[in-house]
């Protein structure tokens, strides 16, 4: 009877360990995916900000600004 209890305890310990490892791997993959998405978003923001040339926005007419925005979106939309 004592061997059966030890076997059940060992099997339970292994099972819970595997479940814990699986959850840790899932959490790491989720965190890694969020970091990649954030990096892609930050890179897109940087590229579009440079393209929009916000520092010189007062020197352009409204129509020129619209054309510039359309160009930037078409040019850089699918880069990442």
Secondary structure by P-SEA (a helix, b strand, c coil): caaaaaaaaaaaaaaaaaaaaaaaaaaaaaaaaaaaaaaaaaaaaaaaaaaacccccccccaaaaaaaaaaaaaaccccc
